[in-house]
Amino acid sequence: MFSSFVVAFIVGGLICVVGQLLFDVAKLTPGHTLSLLVVVGSVLDGFGLYEPLIDFAGAGASVPITSFGNSLTHGALQEAEKHGLIGVLTGMFEVTSSGISAAILFGFIGALIFRPKGRI
């Protein structure tokens, strides 16, 4: 059991290191880095490589933002098999709708409670 925690920590940490290197070395903005990591997770799932990574690393692969890209692609591919092209559009949001809804709701609540910097 302890070894699975170590593997999750190392894999999740490596994903975070890649993100930090994109900030520091490539001088990418947070938005560009976030988008790139989501696309990488999506591409890895498209090639069938992300699910084995989740099986190996558990939360180390399912918690970082790359997992969001994995979920989008995984849902789209599953629904495309059942419903064709319309399944691609509905499938990617079927799996991730609760996370997207929570982000919108908490972002709205945060905007109501806090003031942005630079505002008097």
N, C-alpha and C positions, 0 to 999 in steps of 0.2 A: 504494500500500500504506500509506503513512504517513497518508493522509487517512482510511482506514478505522479506523486506531487513534484518530485524533482524534475521529471521529464516535462510536465506541464509548465513548470517555472522556466525551464531552459527554452522551450519552444516559444512560449509567450514572450519571454525576454528577448529572444532573437528577432521576433517580429517587431517588437518595440525598438530594438537597436536599429533595424532597417529604417523605421520611421524617423528616428532621431538623426541618422546619417543623412537622410533626405533633407531634413531641416538644415543641418550644420554644413555638410559638404556640398550638396547640390543646391543649397540656398533656395529650396522650394518653400512656398508659403504653406501654412497649415491646410488651406483648402485644396491645394494641389497634392499635397502629401496624402491627405484623407482620400481624395478621389483615386489616386494611384494605388493605394493599398486596397480599396474596394475593388478596383478593376483587376488587380493581381489575384485576389480571392475568387473573383468571378471566373477569370481565365483558368485558374487551377481547377475549379470545379468543372468547367467545361471539358477539360481533358481528363476528368475523373481522378485527380490527384488530391483534392482537398478532403474528401471523406476518409481516405486512409490516414491522412494527417490528423484528423479529428479522432479517429480510432486509436492512433498511437499516442497523441498528446492530450486528449481530453479537453479540459478547459483552457489549456495553453493555446489551442487552436480555435476553440469555439467562442472565446470571449473577445479577442481583439477584433478590430474593425474589418479585417479581411474576411471574417466569418459572415459579415453582412453581405458582401459580394457573393460569397458561397451560397447564402440563403436565397438571394435574388435569382441566381442562375439555376440553382437546384429546383426551386419552385417553378420557374419558367419551363425548364426541360420536362419536368413531370407532367405539367398540365398540357404542354405541347403534344406529348404522346397521346393524351386522352382527347383533346379538343382542337388540335391543330393550331393555326395562327392566333386565334382569339385566346387560346390557353396560354400562350406566351405572355400576352398582356395581363391576363388576370392572375396567372400563377405566381408571378414574381411578387405581387402584392398580397397574395393570400397568406404566404408564410411570414412576411415581414410587417403586416399591417399593425399588429399590436405595438411593435417597437417604434414604427413611424408615428403612430398616434400618441404614444407616450412622449416622444421627443417634441412633438408639436404642443401638447398640453403643458409639459413642464417648461418648455421655452416661453410659452405665453404667460404662465404663472411667474416665472423669473423676470420677465419684462415688466409685469405689473408691480412686483415687489422692489426691484433694484433699479437704480438709475445708471445710465451708461456713463463712462468716463468722459470728461470734457464738458459735461453739462452742468450748469450752475443752478 
